């Protein structure tokens, strides 16, 4: 059953109710998991590893939202909903918030300023989202 917070976001038009599709969930989980694995490779640039980790976590977050029967048009909102879909903590959410801001600077202003510490934090959060998503889908 969808959580009240998600229902409220749908009521005000921030989320769109849409029944989950198993093929979509499987595809997003597969994409996110593979990107998480690739983002740990040390033979590619830090910037590429960050991009992979960010997009992996977004795919997993989107899958969690879709598993609850919703879709969002905002990447940021997909991350914000993780506290309601998989119970992500505030500290974990702050990592995604920082990563999202840095990703936007890179995408829209051409300035990517990431370090190993942020990448490692993204990887920890991404793996946690992945584990909780697998439980959500199985449950």
C-alpha positions as CSV (number, residue, x, y, z in Angstrom):
1,X,0.0,0.0,0.0
2,X,1.4,3.4,-0.9
3,X,2.7,5.5,1.9
4,X,0.7,8.6,3.0
5,X,3.5,10.9,2.1
6,X,3.6,9.6,-1.5
7,X,-0.2,9.9,-1.7
8,X,0.1,13.5,-0.6
9,X,2.7,14.3,-3.2
10,X,0.4,12.8,-5.9
11,X,-2.5,14.8,-4.6
12,X,-0.6,18.1,-5.1
13,X,0.6,17.0,-8.5
14,X,4.3,16.3,-7.7
15,X,3.9,12.6,-8.4
16,X,1.8,10.8,-10.9
17,X,0.2,7.5,-9.9
18,X,1.1,4.7,-12.3
19,X,1.0,1.0,-11.7
20,X,4.4,-0.6,-11.5
21,X,5.6,-2.8,-14.4
22,X,7.8,-5.7,-13.5
23,X,9.8,-5.4,-16.7
24,X,10.6,-1.7,-15.9
25,X,11.5,-2.5,-12.3
26,X,13.8,-5.3,-13.4
27,X,15.4,-3.1,-16.1
28,X,16.0,-0.2,-13.7
29,X,17.5,-2.6,-11.0
30,X,19.7,-4.2,-13.6
31,X,20.9,-0.8,-15.0
32,X,21.5,0.6,-11.5
33,X,23.4,-2.5,-10.3
34,X,25.6,-2.7,-13.3
35,X,26.5,1.0,-13.1
36,X,27.3,0.6,-9.4
37,X,29.7,-2.1,-10.3
38,X,31.3,-0.1,-13.1
39,X,31.6,3.0,-10.9
40,X,34.1,1.1,-8.7
41,X,36.5,0.6,-11.5
42,X,39.8,2.5,-10.8
43,X,40.8,2.5,-14.5
44,X,38.3,5.2,-15.5
45,X,38.3,8.8,-14.4
46,X,36.9,10.0,-11.1
47,X,34.4,12.1,-13.1
48,X,33.1,9.1,-15.0
49,X,32.9,7.0,-11.9
50,X,30.9,9.8,-10.2
51,X,28.6,10.0,-13.2
52,X,28.1,6.2,-13.1
53,X,27.4,6.2,-9.4
54,X,25.0,9.1,-9.6
55,X,23.0,7.6,-12.5
56,X,23.1,4.2,-10.8
57,X,21.6,5.6,-7.7
58,X,19.0,7.5,-9.6
59,X,17.9,4.4,-11.5
60,X,17.6,2.5,-8.3
61,X,15.7,5.4,-6.6
62,X,13.3,5.6,-9.6
63,X,12.7,1.8,-9.4
64,X,11.8,2.2,-5.7
65,X,9.3,5.0,-6.6
66,X,7.9,2.9,-9.5
67,X,7.6,-0.1,-7.1
68,X,5.3,2.0,-5.0
69,X,3.2,2.9,-8.0
70,X,4.4,6.4,-8.8
71,X,6.4,8.4,-11.3
72,X,8.1,11.8,-11.0
73,X,9.4,14.2,-13.6
74,X,12.0,15.6,-11.3
75,X,15.3,13.8,-10.7
76,X,15.6,15.6,-7.4
77,X,12.1,14.5,-6.2
78,X,13.0,10.9,-7.1
79,X,15.9,11.1,-4.6
80,X,13.7,13.0,-2.0
81,X,11.2,10.2,-2.1
82,X,13.7,7.6,-1.0
83,X,12.9,8.3,2.7
84,X,9.4,7.2,1.9
85,X,10.1,4.3,-0.4
86,X,13.1,2.6,1.2
87,X,13.5,4.5,4.5
88,X,16.7,6.3,3.6
89,X,18.1,8.3,6.5
90,X,18.6,12.1,6.5
91,X,22.4,11.6,6.5
92,X,22.2,9.4,3.4
93,X,19.8,11.9,1.7
94,X,22.3,14.7,2.3
95,X,24.9,12.7,0.2
96,X,22.5,12.5,-2.7
97,X,21.6,16.2,-2.3
98,X,25.2,17.1,-2.5
99,X,25.8,14.8,-5.5
100,X,22.7,16.2,-7.3
101,X,24.0,19.8,-6.9
102,X,27.4,18.8,-8.2
103,X,25.9,16.9,-11.1
104,X,23.8,19.9,-12.0
105,X,26.8,22.2,-12.0
106,X,28.5,19.8,-14.3
107,X,25.5,19.4,-16.6
108,X,24.5,23.0,-16.9
109,X,27.6,25.0,-16.1
110,X,30.4,22.6,-17.2
111,X,32.0,22.6,-13.7
112,X,32.5,19.2,-12.1
113,X,34.1,19.3,-8.7
114,X,34.0,15.9,-7.1
115,X,36.5,14.0,-4.9
116,X,37.0,10.4,-3.8
117,X,35.2,11.0,-0.5
118,X,32.0,12.1,-2.2
119,X,32.2,9.2,-4.7
120,X,32.7,6.7,-1.8
121,X,29.7,8.1,0.0
122,X,27.6,7.9,-3.2
123,X,28.7,4.2,-3.6
124,X,27.7,3.4,0.0
125,X,24.3,5.1,-0.4
126,X,23.8,3.5,-3.8
127,X,24.5,0.0,-2.4
128,X,22.1,0.6,0.5
129,X,19.4,1.7,-1.9
130,X,20.0,-1.3,-4.0
131,X,19.7,-3.7,-1.1
132,X,16.6,-2.1,0.2
133,X,15.1,-2.0,-3.3
134,X,15.7,-5.7,-3.7
135,X,13.8,-6.3,-0.4
136,X,11.0,-4.0,-1.5
137,X,10.5,-5.7,-4.8
138,X,10.7,-9.2,-3.2
139,X,8.3,-8.2,-0.3
